[in-house]
Amino acid sequence: MKMIVGLGNIGPQYDGTRHNTGFMVVEQFAKSHDISIKTRKMNAKYGSGFVNNTKVMVVEPTTFMNDSGLAVRPLMDYFDVSIEDLIIVHDDMDLPVGKIRIKDKGSAGGHNGIKSIIASVGTQNFDRIRVGIDHPDHGNTVVNYVLRRFSKDQAPMFKQAADHAVNALDDWIDGMSIPDLENQYN
């Protein structure tokens, strides 16, 4: 089974915010494959289904972003998901809105959700799709910026990035290698 985890914060006040980019992408992916993310267990909401004959689980941790690993590791253990079958989708301030980057390992790069997952799974060697949210404008704090929605100008660029991320997830499930994914989407 493949496990796709989108990172974000729970609660209606966070819906549609930049920090919930991971949730928005995996929800779009799930909708495109008629997967319902409704089961609540082990600090997560999740759903599963088949995509091109591959069993896929789509996960949204119900912990806050900084504790995402508390959901990911128990689900991996319970459903016997290997690190090679895990991919994390998350926001990234180092990328402009509209861009995605795929990578197969690396440090947390200052992202506390990724830091929590690395600590919980015991390795930084797992696949990721980083979705650009850009840096805050001068005078705007990081916290205020990530907890706001995309501007009217940014919304179409985010939509394009989300579409690319969903396509990349489909290709990942179909077995495309990370180097090939990087060449196609980065």
Residue frames relative to the residue before (quaternion, step in Angstrom):
aa qw qx qy qz dx dy dz
M 1.0000 0.0000 0.0000 0.0000 0.00 0.00 0.00
K 0.3182 -0.7157 0.5940 0.1834 3.54 -1.14 0.79
M 0.1572 -0.7828 0.5962 0.0842 3.57 -1.03 0.80
I 0.1084 -0.7720 0.6260 0.0192 3.54 -0.77 1.15
V 0.0652 -0.8082 0.5853 -0.0071 3.57 -0.64 1.14
G 0.1531 -0.7586 0.6283 0.0795 3.55 -0.86 1.03
L 0.2823 -0.7733 0.5453 0.1582 3.56 -0.92 0.90
G 0.2408 0.7465 -0.5941 0.1782 3.52 -1.14 0.76
N 0.4818 -0.6168 0.5243 0.3354 3.53 -1.35 -0.27
I 0.4285 -0.7047 0.5063 0.2520 3.55 -1.03 0.79
G 0.6388 0.5323 -0.4084 0.3766 3.51 -1.26 0.49
P 0.5851 -0.6322 0.3868 0.3292 3.56 -1.02 0.83
Q 0.6016 0.5762 -0.3678 0.4131 3.61 1.09 -0.54
Y 0.7053 0.4394 -0.2604 0.4916 3.61 1.23 -0.36
D 0.4327 0.7141 -0.4586 0.3041 3.60 1.25 -0.21
G 0.8521 0.1712 -0.1399 0.4744 3.54 -0.94 0.96
T 0.5121 0.6428 -0.4330 0.3703 3.59 1.22 0.13
R 0.6798 -0.5003 0.3454 0.4101 3.55 -1.23 0.43
H 0.6595 0.5245 -0.3153 0.4365 3.58 0.99 -0.83
N 0.6850 0.4616 -0.2796 0.4894 3.60 1.23 -0.35
T 0.2137 0.8094 -0.5109 0.1957 3.54 1.23 0.49
G 0.6498 0.5238 -0.3210 0.4476 3.61 0.90 -0.86
F 0.6399 0.5124 -0.3199 0.4750 3.58 0.97 -0.86
M 0.6762 0.5138 -0.3065 0.4299 3.58 0.83 -0.99
V 0.6642 0.4995 -0.3092 0.4622 3.59 0.96 -0.82
V 0.7050 0.4497 -0.2955 0.4620 3.61 0.79 -0.92
E 0.6027 0.5366 -0.3645 0.4648 3.61 1.11 -0.55
Q 0.6339 0.5088 -0.3267 0.4822 3.60 1.03 -0.76
F 0.6330 0.5224 -0.3219 0.4720 3.58 0.99 -0.87
A 0.6730 0.5055 -0.2971 0.4510 3.59 0.83 -1.02
K 0.6536 0.5136 -0.3156 0.4577 3.58 0.92 -0.88
S 0.6672 0.5151 -0.3085 0.4408 3.59 0.96 -0.85
H 0.7505 0.3357 -0.1904 0.5364 3.59 1.25 -0.44
D 0.4680 -0.7134 0.4145 0.3167 3.57 1.29 0.40
I 0.3892 0.6726 -0.5141 0.3631 3.57 0.94 0.99
S 0.2483 -0.7776 0.5664 0.1131 3.55 -0.78 1.07
I 0.2194 -0.7735 0.5843 0.1104 3.60 -0.73 1.08
K 0.2771 0.8026 -0.4766 0.2279 3.57 0.27 1.27
T 0.5863 0.5818 -0.3887 0.4082 3.60 1.09 -0.54
R 0.1329 -0.7777 0.6115 0.0594 3.58 -0.96 0.93
K 0.2988 0.7178 -0.5725 0.2603 3.53 -0.62 1.20
M 0.8622 0.1189 -0.0804 0.4858 3.57 -1.21 0.59
N 0.6943 -0.5066 0.2746 0.4311 3.59 0.77 1.05
A 0.6973 0.4193 -0.2808 0.5090 3.59 1.06 0.69
K 0.2733 -0.6431 0.6715 0.2466 3.47 -1.47 0.23
Y 0.1238 0.8069 -0.5716 0.0833 3.57 -0.90 0.80
G 0.0833 -0.7513 0.6503 0.0762 3.46 -1.39 0.22
S 0.1483 -0.7941 0.5818 0.0945 3.56 -1.18 0.38
G 0.0769 0.7676 -0.6328 0.0669 3.46 -1.34 0.45
F 0.5148 -0.6188 0.4823 0.3455 3.54 -1.28 -0.20
V 0.0732 -0.7532 0.6535 0.0159 3.53 -1.03 0.94
N 0.8257 -0.1405 0.0413 0.5447 3.57 -0.48 1.22
N 0.7137 -0.4871 0.2250 0.4502 3.56 0.88 1.08
T 0.6004 0.5066 -0.3782 0.4897 3.59 1.21 0.40
K 0.3976 -0.6958 0.5411 0.2550 3.59 -0.89 0.93
V 0.0496 -0.8028 0.5927 -0.0419 3.53 -0.85 1.09
M 0.1451 -0.7523 0.6371 0.0838 3.55 -1.04 0.86
V 0.1631 -0.7654 0.6181 0.0737 3.57 -0.92 0.99
V 0.0849 -0.8403 0.5340 -0.0396 3.57 -0.64 1.21
E 0.0494 -0.7326 0.6776 0.0421 3.51 -1.23 0.76
P 0.3511 -0.7345 0.5321 0.2326 3.63 -0.46 1.10
T 0.2928 -0.7494 0.5658 0.1804 3.58 -1.07 0.75
T 0.4353 0.5993 -0.4937 0.4556 3.51 1.28 0.39
F 0.5424 -0.5358 0.4688 0.4460 3.56 -1.17 -0.03
M 0.7641 -0.4157 0.2556 0.4219 3.55 -1.31 0.48
N 0.7187 0.4942 -0.2692 0.4084 3.56 0.75 -1.07
D 0.7346 0.3639 -0.2221 0.5278 3.62 1.25 -0.25
S 0.2054 0.8358 -0.4909 0.1354 3.60 1.18 0.47
G 0.6086 0.5859 -0.3465 0.4078 3.58 1.07 -0.67
L 0.5868 0.5887 -0.3630 0.4212 3.59 1.19 -0.54
A 0.6782 0.4259 -0.2857 0.5264 3.59 1.24 -0.33
V 0.6746 0.5424 -0.3109 0.3925 3.57 0.85 -0.97
R 0.7046 0.4879 -0.2918 0.4247 3.61 0.69 -1.01
P 0.6770 0.4771 -0.3277 0.4545 3.65 0.78 -0.84
L 0.6452 0.5070 -0.3317 0.4655 3.62 0.99 -0.72
M 0.6265 0.5273 -0.3374 0.4644 3.59 0.99 -0.79
D 0.6734 0.4919 -0.2962 0.4656 3.57 0.92 -0.91
Y 0.6862 0.5060 -0.2889 0.4354 3.59 0.80 -1.01
F 0.7778 0.3228 -0.1644 0.5137 3.58 0.92 -0.92
D 0.4093 -0.7491 0.4384 0.2813 3.59 1.33 0.21
V 0.2706 0.7543 -0.5347 0.2682 3.56 0.83 1.10
S 0.3398 -0.7436 0.5399 0.2001 3.58 -0.77 1.00
I 0.6471 -0.5228 0.3879 0.3969 3.56 -1.24 0.42
E 0.6242 0.5493 -0.3315 0.4459 3.62 1.14 -0.61
D 0.7146 0.4232 -0.2404 0.5025 3.58 1.23 -0.42
L 0.5668 0.5714 -0.3723 0.4622 3.56 1.30 0.40
I 0.0585 0.7603 -0.6468 0.0130 3.57 -1.08 0.77
I 0.2205 -0.7723 0.5894 0.0868 3.55 -0.99 0.94
V 0.1530 -0.7585 0.6283 0.0810 3.57 -1.00 0.90
H 0.1538 0.8095 -0.5486 0.1421 3.58 -0.68 1.07
D 0.6006 -0.5587 0.4476 0.3560 3.51 -1.36 0.34
D 0.0513 -0.7931 0.6063 0.0257 3.57 -1.21 0.54
M 0.3324 -0.7699 0.5188 0.1660 3.56 -0.62 1.19
D 0.6235 0.5567 -0.3472 0.4252 3.60 1.17 -0.33
L 0.6768 0.4133 -0.2886 0.5364 3.59 1.29 0.01
P 0.4926 -0.6439 0.4859 0.3267 3.58 -1.04 0.68
V 0.6084 -0.5220 0.4393 0.4054 3.56 -1.23 0.48
G 0.7433 0.3737 -0.2946 0.4702 3.57 -0.93 0.91
K 0.6981 0.4264 -0.2664 0.5097 3.60 1.25 -0.23
I 0.1168 -0.7520 0.6401 0.1052 3.54 -1.24 0.54
R 0.1216 -0.7560 0.6366 0.0920 3.54 -1.28 0.44
I 0.1938 -0.7610 0.6129 0.0871 3.52 -0.95 0.97
K 0.1038 0.7810 -0.6115 0.0725 3.54 -1.00 0.85
D 0.4102 -0.7448 0.4852 0.2040 3.54 -1.19 0.54
K 0.7958 0.0200 -0.0247 0.6048 3.58 1.22 -0.05
G 0.3574 0.7360 -0.5391 0.1997 3.51 -1.30 0.15
S 0.6554 -0.5037 0.3884 0.4072 3.50 -1.33 0.17
A 0.6715 -0.4879 0.3750 0.4127 3.54 -1.33 0.08
G 0.2558 -0.8030 0.5049 0.1865 3.59 1.18 -0.44
G 0.7078 -0.4591 0.2582 0.4708 3.57 1.09 0.69
H 0.5634 0.5889 -0.3975 0.4217 3.62 1.24 -0.04
N 0.3689 -0.7814 0.4619 0.1998 3.58 -0.42 1.23
G 0.6005 0.5491 -0.3682 0.4499 3.61 1.09 -0.53
I 0.6595 0.4824 -0.2926 0.4967 3.57 0.99 -0.86
K 0.6092 0.5513 -0.3443 0.4543 3.59 1.02 -0.79
S 0.6608 0.5034 -0.3017 0.4679 3.60 0.95 -0.87
I 0.6596 0.4967 -0.3144 0.4684 3.60 0.96 -0.80
I 0.6231 0.5299 -0.3419 0.4628 3.61 0.95 -0.81
A 0.6660 0.4987 -0.3014 0.4657 3.59 0.92 -0.90
S 0.7056 0.4796 -0.2713 0.4455 3.60 0.94 -0.84
V 0.7573 0.3691 -0.2207 0.4916 3.60 0.90 -0.83
G 0.4615 -0.7377 0.4026 0.2843 3.57 1.29 -0.14
T 0.7558 0.2404 -0.1962 0.5766 3.58 1.20 0.37
Q 0.3402 -0.7077 0.5714 0.2386 3.53 -1.28 0.39
N 0.5277 0.6397 -0.3890 0.4013 3.57 1.32 0.18
F 0.4493 0.6280 -0.5214 0.3631 3.55 0.32 1.29
D 0.5820 -0.6187 0.4187 0.3214 3.54 -1.21 0.66
R 0.0403 -0.7950 0.6052 -0.0096 3.54 -1.17 0.74
I 0.1491 -0.7052 0.6773 0.1473 3.47 -1.35 0.44
R 0.1631 -0.7796 0.6025 0.0516 3.53 -0.57 1.23
V 0.1375 -0.7962 0.5879 0.0398 3.57 -0.78 1.06
G 0.4369 -0.7538 0.4367 0.2240 3.56 -0.60 1.19
I 0.0675 -0.7741 0.6286 0.0310 3.51 -1.10 0.88
D 0.4336 -0.7231 0.4296 0.3232 3.61 1.34 -0.06
H 0.5599 -0.5890 0.4732 0.3402 3.55 -1.38 0.21
P 0.5584 -0.5877 0.4478 0.3772 3.56 -1.15 0.47
D 0.5816 -0.5625 0.4591 0.3667 3.53 -1.25 0.51
H 0.6578 -0.4915 0.3898 0.4169 3.55 -1.26 0.41
G 0.7968 0.2767 -0.2204 0.4899 3.57 -0.88 0.94
N 0.6463 0.4741 -0.3191 0.5056 3.59 1.26 -0.10
T 0.3977 -0.7209 0.5064 0.2565 3.62 -0.80 0.92
V 0.6287 -0.5395 0.4068 0.3850 3.55 -1.24 0.54
V 0.6581 0.5218 -0.3216 0.4373 3.60 0.85 -0.94
N 0.6739 0.4811 -0.3036 0.4714 3.60 0.84 -0.93
Y 0.6535 0.5374 -0.3121 0.4322 3.57 0.98 -0.85
V 0.7328 0.4368 -0.2615 0.4514 3.60 0.70 -1.04
L 0.7020 0.4537 -0.2703 0.4779 3.59 1.16 -0.49
R 0.5783 0.5232 -0.3933 0.4870 3.57 1.26 0.44
R 0.5551 -0.5916 0.4725 0.3445 3.52 -1.31 0.38
F 0.6215 -0.5163 0.4246 0.4085 3.55 -1.30 0.33
S 0.5215 -0.6262 0.4786 0.3270 3.56 -1.11 0.71
K 0.6854 -0.4678 0.3548 0.4308 3.57 -1.29 0.25
D 0.6632 0.4941 -0.3007 0.4749 3.60 1.06 -0.73
Q 0.6988 0.4860 -0.2676 0.4516 3.58 1.05 -0.77
A 0.5471 0.6706 -0.3901 0.3144 3.60 1.08 -0.70
P 0.6932 0.4487 -0.3194 0.4648 3.67 0.78 -0.81
M 0.6270 0.5262 -0.3429 0.4608 3.60 1.08 -0.65
F 0.6331 0.5079 -0.3353 0.4783 3.59 1.03 -0.76
K 0.6240 0.5488 -0.3388 0.4412 3.61 0.95 -0.85
Q 0.6460 0.5126 -0.3105 0.4728 3.56 0.99 -0.87
A 0.6609 0.4996 -0.3091 0.4670 3.60 0.93 -0.88
A 0.6405 0.5197 -0.3255 0.4622 3.59 0.98 -0.83
D 0.6296 0.5285 -0.3287 0.4651 3.59 1.00 -0.78
H 0.6571 0.4984 -0.3038 0.4770 3.59 0.96 -0.88
A 0.6463 0.5202 -0.3212 0.4566 3.59 0.97 -0.84
V 0.6441 0.5054 -0.3231 0.4746 3.60 0.97 -0.81
N 0.6437 0.5056 -0.3229 0.4751 3.61 0.96 -0.79
A 0.6424 0.5157 -0.3188 0.4688 3.58 1.02 -0.80
L 0.6273 0.5209 -0.3381 0.4700 3.60 1.01 -0.74
D 0.6293 0.5244 -0.3353 0.4653 3.59 0.97 -0.79
D 0.6789 0.4817 -0.2887 0.4731 3.58 0.92 -0.91
W 0.6106 0.5419 -0.3427 0.4649 3.61 1.06 -0.74
I 0.6564 0.5013 -0.3085 0.4719 3.58 0.92 -0.90
D 0.6846 0.4868 -0.2808 0.4643 3.59 1.02 -0.77
G 0.6224 -0.6060 0.3142 0.3829 3.58 1.30 0.11
M 0.3705 0.7126 -0.5182 0.2940 3.60 1.18 0.24
S 0.4761 -0.6877 0.4716 0.2793 3.58 -0.90 0.93
I 0.6265 -0.5399 0.4014 0.3936 3.57 -1.21 0.48
P 0.6423 0.5011 -0.3643 0.4513 3.69 0.83 -0.71
D 0.6592 0.4928 -0.3126 0.4742 3.60 0.99 -0.77
L 0.6257 0.5221 -0.3294 0.4768 3.58 1.04 -0.74
E 0.6356 0.5246 -0.3236 0.4648 3.56 0.99 -0.88
N 0.6668 0.5039 -0.3068 0.4553 3.60 0.89 -0.90
Q 0.7112 0.4654 -0.2644 0.4558 3.58 0.98 -0.79
Y 0.8279 0.2929 -0.1141 0.4646 3.60 0.86 -0.93
N 0.6338 0.5507 -0.3520 0.4136 3.62 1.08 -0.53
